[in-house]
């Protein structure tokens, strides 16, 4: 991404480029049978997606947004710059959000406890009168464990707790 004749791209075009990169990234993700999600190199190659290049482009977009904001602020004032950036953010909210769907070829476990634990990923649960958000599931020879995070005074703290069949999402 380069400056054409020192003209900065509009906020909306930067937002659209960022959105397209996110869609390409999500299209390259794979979820395994245990609920873990990873960037699949086979999908990346098939879709001609280079994560390193995409990351660099995203960094450039962020710097261009800051540069554009500062240029508008100098020329037209802070309020105008803030309004234009706000309009771009409103525009970004109208774009369809990429949704990670489990791969159809992923086979599910024969163990209903594992299936139920995997379904909790991304949901909040109550465990001993504390609300947690489930971020991952680990299955070991010792049992099923939920990686959870808790918001304590604005700080996210991660824990690992043993899965119990009576744990339900809030």
Secondary structure, DSSP 8 states (H G I E B T S, - for coil): ---BTTB---HHHHHHHHHHHHHHHHHTEEE-TTS-EEE-HHHHHHTT--HHHHHHHHHHHHHHHHHHHHHHHHHH-HHHHHHHHHHHHHHHHHS--------TT----S-HHHHHHHHTTTSEEEETTEEEEEEEEEEETTEEEEEEEEEETTEEEEEEEE--TT--B-
